[in-house]
């Protein structure tokens, strides 16, 4: 076992656990610490580095969740198989975008009365200030249609944000903005067609509207099951130019996180088959353990990765602003046909969001949202454990705006979902039919029916229930599910 002796910079703002994480991760990627090699125990590494046990544990936990290492019961921590493809990487001719500060300087939201909404989830006063500034100081810009590719100011802010928060290096010219994921996917379907790609593999379960778009555009579709470490790569099409739609950092319906070794395997699949990966970075910012998982687009070979993001869950559902980071070749292709399309995303909202991001309000909002949602998540898990552990099992609690529940009940799954709806709680059924939630903030599963005696898996969205009411609301739901 190699000695781990990082040089820690006490003057840096980066936490010690991240400095140690970077040191070990780099050693693994460079082959200095090899596959199967055992790492020092928490206590021995804490002693040799002079760091606290908690700091070392935080570092190992982050390496664990990203798939760089794995643990064996009563044995310790070992290095995972991390596949490198540096010899096969498609060279990028883009310049790395360096984030620089720019000079960027009444939304009304309503919810269906049947569902809860939490005003603490968003500070509309700050949003209103940004919108008012657009209306008073930049109103002349509103007399002209928006750029088909999206407002340049917002694209610049997104590029900076992705560089800092997700490790994605791109230029504003590579970013395409649209009114929601469905419009973005329609543009992507057009681009893929022009590249003579007519086959798409989709996660199963997955986001149904995306499947519908590719189906309606005439693409051949292959559903591929999702395991605990992400989509089953070995079942992807071989020797066929295609695209695969994945959510590697947080699968919406299972919570699966694709480890680093599998991510490199997926990129290698794209390189070997002259294909593309569509990375839906669903709720990547809303991770409550460690730091957000690095994006697939941040790895080598990213010219084969198309990155999708949305503001619907981090801002509010009525804002239909999504975006896509295209490889350079694809961005150039869209630029040549952009004049054929009109931008359907509100120019006023685009400019307001650009200011919201430029002032740092968006980043502050994400931090507060992460804290609030983590409190709600902990409370929800505790409530199900205390009041319903005899027939409800919480399956996933790492990130996002929902929890995955396995409910053992004589009630049918559809009835359980209806019971939740009567209390204003959105629920998506995974194994007993299909229940949809209005709006893009609630994904819709593509699943087959299952017997109703054992309800199976349910996705429950807790994010919009106010924290002060959450426990009592869930306890009432548990009481109704019991049939009492």
N, C-alpha and C positions, 0 to 999 in steps of 0.2 A: 504494500500500500504506500503510495507516494505521500510525502509530507505536503500539507497545504499551508503555505506561508504567504498570505497576501500582504501587500504593503498598503496599509490603510491611511488615507489622507484625512487627518483630523480637521483640516481647515475647510474641507468640502462640505457643501450642504447635503450631499447625497447621504442617506442613512447608511450605517455600517452594514446592515443586512443586505442592502443592494450592492454595496461594494464587494462584499464576500460572494454574493450571487454572481456578479459579473465575472469575478476571478475564476470561480469554479466552472461556470458555463463556458467561458473562453477556453479553459483548459480541456474541457470535454470536446468542444468543436475542433480544436487543434490536434486532438489525439494524444495530448499529454497525459490525460487520464482516460484510460481505455474502457471499452465496453466490458461489463461484468466486474470491473474493479470495485472493491469495497471502499467506501468512504469512512473517514473517522467517525466515531460516535459523537453525539451531541456534546457530551461532557468533555471528551478528550480534545475536540476541536475548540471548544470554548476555552479550555485551559491553555492550549498551545497558542491561541491567537490573542488571548486576553480579553475576549468578548464575552458578553453575558450569554447564559444558556438560552434565554429568550431570543436574542439576536440570531444565534446560530440556528435555532429552530425555525425562525421566520425565513431565513435563507433556504433551508432544506425544504420547507413547505412550498416555497415558490418554485424551486427546481422540480419538486414532485408533481405539482399541478401542471407544469409545462411539459413534463415527460422526459426531462433530462436524466432523472434518477428514479429508482423505484425502491420500495422497502420490502423486506422479508421479516415476517413475525419472528421475534426472539433472535434475530440475526443482525439486522442493521440496514444500511443504505448502500445501494449498488448503482453503477452507471448503466443507463439504458443504451440500446442500440440507436445511435443517431446517424442517419444516412446523409452523407455529403455528396453533392453533385457538382462541385466547383468546376470540374473539367467539362461538364456538359451545359453549363449555364449559357443562356443566350445573352450576348453582350448588349449592354444598354448604351445608346448614343445620347441619352438625355443628360443634361446638367443637373446636379443635385441642387434642389431648391433650398436655399438658405433662408431660414425664417428671420425676417427683419420687421421691425415695427413700422406700420404704415400710418398715414394721417387720417384714417377713417374716423371720422367722428360719428282708434283705441280698440287694442285688440280686445274683443269680448269673446269669452269661451262659455259654452253652455254644454251641459251633459244631459242625456236622456233622463227623465225623472226616475226611471226604474233603477238606475244605478247610482252608486255613491260617487262623489268627487271630493277631493281633498284640496282646499285652497293653499295649504302649506307646501304643496308640490311645486308651485311656481310663483315667483314674485312678478306679478303683472305690472307693478309700478315701475320697475326698471325697464321692462319691455316697452311700456308706454312712453317712457322718456326717449328711448331710441326711435320709436315710431314717430313721435312728435317732432324730433329733430329732423327726420327725413322730410316730414310734411312742411316744416317751416323753413329749413335751410337748403333743402335739395328738391323742392317741389317741382322745379322745372324738368327734372329727370323723369318725372312721372307722366309727362305728356308724350313720352316716346315708349314704344314697345321694348320689352326686355330682350336681351341677347338670347338667341335660340339655345346657346350653350349655357346660359346662366350669367348673372351679373359678375363682372370681373372682380369687383371688390369682395364679394362673398366667396368666389372661387379662391382668391388669394388667402382669405382668412381660413378657409377649410384646409388648404395646403399647409399652412403654418400649424394649425391645430393637429392635423394628422401626423406631422413630423414630430411634434412634441409628445403627443399622447399615445400614438400607435406605432411610431417608428417607421411610418410610411414616407418615403421620399418621392415627391412628385412636383410637377410644375402646374400652375393654375390652368395652363392650356390643355392639360390632360383630364381636367375635371368637367363633368357634365351634370348640370342640375336639372331636376324635373319635379313635377307635382306628384310625388309619391313613388313608391317602388314599382308600381305597375307601369307608369309612364316610362320610367327609366328602363324597365325590362323590355318594353316595346322598342325603344331606341336600340337596345342591345341586340334584340332579335334581327333588326334591320342590318346592323353592322355584321353580325355573324353570317347572315345570308350573303352579304357581299363578299365575304371571305370563303364562300362555298362550304360553310359548316351548317349542316342540316340535322344534326343529331344532338340531343341534350340528355344528360343523366341527371336525375333529381333525387334528393334525399326522400326516404320513405320511413316515417311520416315527414311531411314537409309543408311548405306554404302553398296552399291550393291556388290562389290567384296567379302566381308565377307559372305553375303548371298549365293553367288555363290559357295564358298568353302564348306560351310556346306551342301548345296544342292547336290553338286557333290560327297561329302563323304557319302551321303545316310542318312543324319539326317532328321527327321521330323521337319518342321519349322512352327512356329506360329508368324505371324506379329502382333505387338501390337502398337496401336496408341500412340503418344507422345502429352501430354497436356502441359500447361504452367509451370507445376511443375514436368515435366519429364514423363517417361513411366507410363502407367496406370497399376499400380501394381495389382489392383483387376481383371485384365483380364489375368494375368499370369497363366500358367498351375498349377493346384492343384492336389496333390496326385500323381504326376508324376515326377520322378527324371529327372531333366533337367538343362539347363543353360540359362541365359538371358544375352544378349549383350546390354549394356547401356552406355550412355555418360552423366553421372549425373552432371558434372561441367560445361559443355558447349555443348549442343546438336548442332551439326554442321549445321543443316538445319533450326532450329527454335530458337536457342539461349536459349532454356529452361534450367533452373538451378533447380536441385532437392533440395528442402529444407531439413533441417536436420531431421525433423520428418518423411518425406517420405523415407529418406535413411535408417533409422532404420526399417521402415516397410518392405523395400526391403530385408534387411538382415534377418529380422524375417521370411520372406517368404522362403528364402534360407534354413534357419535352420529347419523350420517346414516341408519342402518338400524334405529334404536331397539333395538340389540342389546347384548350384554355380552361382555366379554373375561375368560376364566378364566386367570389368570396363575399357572402352576406355577413357583415360584422354585427349581427343582431345584438343589441344591448351590451356591446363590449365594454362600455364605460361603467356599467352597473355591476361591478364585481365587488363582493364584500369580503373576500379573503385574499390577502396579498395585493399585488398590483394587477392591472388588466393584463390578460394574456397577449403577447406580441402578435400582431396581425400576420397572416400568411403573406400579405403583400410586402411585409418588411424583410422577408428572407431573400436569399439569392434565387435567381430565376424568376423574379417578380414580373418580368415582361410577359409571362404566361398567366398572370393573375389579374383579373378584373375585380376591383374592390367596390362594394356597395355599402352605403351608409344612409342613415335616416335620422331626422330630428324629432320624429313623431313621439317617441317614448321619453326622450330626455327634455323636451320642451312641453308641448301639450298637443293632444291628438288633432286639433283643428288645423295645426300648421302642417301642410302637406309639402314639406321640403325634403327631398331625398337627393342623393348625389351618387356619382359613379366615377371612379378613377380608372381611366382607360390606359392600357399600354400605349406607348408612343405611336406605333403603327396604326392602332385603332383610332386614336385621337385625331391623327392626320386624316384618316378616312372620314370620320364624322364631320370634321371641319369642311371637307369638300362638298358635303351634302347638307350642311346645317341650314342653308338658305331655303331648303324645301319644307322646313318645319317652323312652327311658331312656339314660343315659350309659353306654357300654360301655368307656370308657377308665378304667383303674385310678385310683381317687381317691388312693391312697397314692403312686403314681408321679407323678400330677399335682402333689401338694403337695410331693413331694421335688424335682421339677424346678423348681417355683417358688422353693424355697429355694436350689437350685443356681444359679439365675439371679440371685436377689437378693443373694447373697454375692459375686457377680462370678466365681464358679468357672467358669460356662459360657463367659463371654467369654475368660477366661484359657485355657480348654481349646481354644477355637476357634483362638486364636493359635498354641498349641503344635501343634495338629493341622495347621494350614496349613503350618507350618514342616516338620513330619515328612513330610507328603504331598508337598510340593514337592521334598524330598530324594529321596523314592522315585520321583517322576516323572522327575527329572533322571537318576537312576540307570537307570531303565527305558529312557529314550530313548537314553542312552549305550550301554547294553548291546545294544539292537536295532541301533544304528548300527555298533557295533564287530563284532558277531558275526553279524548277519543282514542287512546293508544290501543284499546282492546279490539278496534276494528278499522282504524285508519293508520296507514304507514306513510310517513313523509319520505319521498324518494330522492328529491334533489333540492339542495339548499345553498348553492354556491353563488348564484348571481341572478340577474334579471329582475323581472317584475312579477314573477309568479312562482308557485311551488307545484311540484308534481306529487299527487297523492294516489295511493293505492287503497281503495275503499272496499272492504268486504261487507256486503250488505245484501239482504234479500230483495231490496228495491232494485229496479232496473237502472242502468247507468243514465238513461235519458231522464228518468224521474229524479235522480239525484241532482242532475244539472238544472232541472226545472225548480227543484226545491231551493237551490242556491239563487236562482234568478228572482224568486219571490222576495228574497232578502236584499236584492240589489248587488249580488256578488257574481261577477262574470266567471263562467266555468266553460272550458272546452273539453269535450269528451274524446278520449283517444281510442278506446276499445269497444265502444258500444254505440256506434253511430256517429253523427256529426252535429255539433252545436256550434254556431258561429257567434262571434261578438262583433257588433258594428264597429267599423273603423279599423285603421291600419295598426293601431296600438294593440289589437288583439289578434294574433295569428290564427289562421284557420287550418286545421289539420286535414291531411288527406289520408284517411284510414278506412279500413274495412270493418264491417260489423262483427261483433262478438256476442256470445251468449250474455243475457242480461242478468242472470242470477248472481254471478260474481261481477261487480261493476267494473273492475279493472282500473285503468289509469285515468285520472282526471287532472286537468291543469286548472288551478285556481289562481285568479289575479287578485292579489291583496293590495296593490300599490295605491289605489284610489280610496281605500277605506281609511278615514282619519285614525291616527294612532290612538287617540283617546277612546275610540269606539271599537277598535279592532278586536280585542279579546272578547268583549260581550257579543259582538256580531257573530264571530266564529263559534262561540259556545252555543248560541242559539241555532246556528247551522248544524252543529253536531247533534244537538237535541232533536232537531227535525229529521236528520238522517237516521237517527236511532228509531224513529217512528213513535216517539213519545210526545 
